[in-house]
Amino acid sequence: MKRLSAILMSLSIAAFVAGCGGGDSEFPTTDGTGKNIPIPEQGSNRDRGSLFGGGFKLFGGGDKETVSAGIGVNSYLWRASLDTLSFMPMQSADPFGGVIITDWYEDPAAPGERFKVTVYILDQRLRADGLKVAVFRQQNSGRGWADSPVNPSTAVDIENAILTKARQLRIDSIEN
């Protein structure tokens, strides 16, 4: 019984602390000269004061704009990455963390050589620096698979293909 009351007390304190947001008072609106200071965008350090991180409001408090829905990364980069790597078997795809990991792919035209790709989507904006690709290569030496060096331009070529596809997806969505 004592343990239950301790748990309830802890939850009550957590709820109280989460509800003690000070609005925008943490961020001044003008500097010393009277010029306006830009307010940080959603997802920046503005959400730092929340107990549970940005976007989560206990008991539904707060405006609807702060609650994010959908995937946590740029949707055009996400779709373009999946489309570009669709010929490879997928091992893992995390739309909230922005990580796509393929399984090993062996090209029928080049037996004894296989590739694995990991894509990191690092931003919610459609930007070239919001994407990173890592390529791994192995060769079969007869005694098993051994890691081999990858041409550095391979990762860049895959990044460029994804970015080109993402731009096209965005243009198509604007035209419709």
C-alpha positions in Angstrom: 0.0 0.0 0.0 2.9 2.4 0.8 4.4 1.6 -2.6 1.2 2.5 -4.4 0.9 5.8 -2.6 4.5 6.6 -3.4 3.9 5.9 -7.1 0.8 8.1 -7.1 2.6 10.9 -5.3 5.5 10.7 -7.9 3.0 10.8 -10.7 1.2 13.8 -9.1 4.5 15.7 -8.7 5.4 14.9 -12.4 2.0 16.2 -13.6 2.4 19.4 -11.5 5.9 20.1 -12.8 4.9 19.4 -16.4 2.0 21.9 -16.1 4.2 24.7 -14.8 5.3 26.0 -18.2 6.0 29.7 -18.1 4.7 30.5 -21.6 7.2 32.5 -23.6 8.6 34.4 -20.6 11.8 32.3 -21.0 12.5 34.1 -24.3 12.6 37.9 -24.3 10.9 39.6 -27.3 13.3 42.5 -27.5 17.0 43.1 -27.0 18.5 46.0 -25.1 18.2 48.3 -28.1 14.5 47.7 -28.6 14.9 45.5 -31.7 12.7 42.4 -31.9 14.4 39.1 -31.3 13.1 36.3 -33.6 11.2 33.6 -31.8 12.8 30.2 -32.4 10.9 27.8 -34.7 9.0 24.7 -33.4 11.4 21.9 -32.7 14.3 24.2 -31.6 15.5 24.9 -28.1 12.1 26.6 -27.5 10.7 23.3 -26.3 13.6 22.8 -23.9 11.5 23.7 -20.8 9.0 20.8 -21.2 9.5 17.9 -18.9 8.8 15.4 -21.6 10.4 17.2 -24.5 8.8 19.2 -27.3 5.4 18.3 -28.7 4.1 16.4 -25.6 1.6 18.2 -23.4 0.2 16.4 -20.4 -3.6 16.1 -20.4 -3.8 17.7 -23.9 -2.8 21.2 -22.8 -1.3 23.5 -25.3 -2.1 24.5 -28.9 -2.5 22.1 -31.7 0.4 23.4 -33.7 3.0 22.0 -31.2 1.7 18.5 -31.5 3.4 16.9 -34.5 1.9 14.0 -36.4 3.3 11.8 -39.1 7.0 10.9 -39.7 9.7 12.8 -37.9 11.8 13.6 -41.0 11.3 15.2 -44.4 8.7 13.1 -46.2 10.2 13.8 -49.7 13.6 12.6 -48.6 12.0 9.6 -46.9 9.9 8.5 -49.9 12.8 9.2 -52.3 15.2 7.1 -50.2 12.7 4.2 -50.2 12.1 4.5 -53.9 15.8 4.7 -54.8 16.7 1.7 -52.7 13.6 -0.3 -53.6 15.7 -2.9 -55.5 17.5 -3.9 -52.3 15.8 -5.9 -49.5 15.0 -3.7 -46.5 16.3 -4.8 -43.1 15.0 -1.8 -41.1 13.2 1.5 -41.7 12.5 3.9 -38.9 10.5 6.9 -40.1 10.7 8.7 -36.8 14.5 8.4 -36.4 15.1 8.8 -40.1 17.2 5.7 -40.6 16.8 3.2 -43.4 19.0 0.0 -43.4 19.0 -2.4 -46.3 20.0 -6.0 -46.1 22.9 -7.4 -48.1 22.2 -7.2 -51.8 24.1 -9.3 -54.3 23.8 -8.2 -57.9 23.2 -11.1 -60.2 25.6 -9.5 -62.8 28.4 -9.4 -60.2 28.4 -12.7 -58.2 30.7 -12.8 -55.2 30.2 -9.2 -54.3 27.4 -7.7 -52.2 26.4 -4.3 -50.8 24.5 -2.9 -47.9 23.3 0.7 -47.6 22.3 2.8 -44.6 20.6 6.1 -45.2 20.3 8.8 -42.4 17.8 11.6 -42.9 19.0 14.3 -40.6 16.5 17.1 -41.1 12.9 17.9 -41.6 13.7 20.2 -44.4 14.5 19.2 -48.0 18.2 20.1 -48.0 21.3 18.4 -49.3 23.0 18.4 -45.9 19.9 16.7 -44.4 20.9 13.3 -45.9 23.9 11.0 -45.3 24.5 7.6 -47.0 26.9 4.9 -45.9 27.7 2.1 -48.2 29.3 -1.2 -47.2 30.8 -3.8 -49.6 31.9 -7.4 -49.1 33.5 -9.9 -51.4 33.3 -13.6 -51.2 36.8 -15.0 -51.1 35.7 -18.7 -51.2 36.1 -19.0 -47.4 33.4 -16.5 -46.6 32.5 -12.8 -46.9 35.2 -10.2 -46.2 34.8 -6.5 -46.0 36.2 -4.6 -49.0 36.7 -0.9 -49.6 34.0 1.1 -51.3 34.5 3.8 -53.9 33.7 7.0 -52.1 31.7 8.3 -55.0 29.2 5.5 -54.6 27.7 7.1 -51.5 27.7 10.5 -53.2 26.0 9.0 -56.3 23.2 7.4 -54.1 22.8 10.7 -52.2 22.4 12.6 -55.5 19.9 10.1 -56.8 17.8 10.4 -53.6 18.0 14.2 -53.7 17.0 14.3 -57.4 14.0 12.0 -56.7 13.0 14.1 -53.6 13.0 17.3 -55.6 10.9 15.7 -58.3 8.4 14.4 -55.7 8.2 17.9 -54.2 7.7 19.5 -57.6 5.0 17.0 -58.4 3.2 17.7 -55.2 3.2 21.5 -55.9 1.8 21.0 -59.4 -1.1 18.9 -58.1 
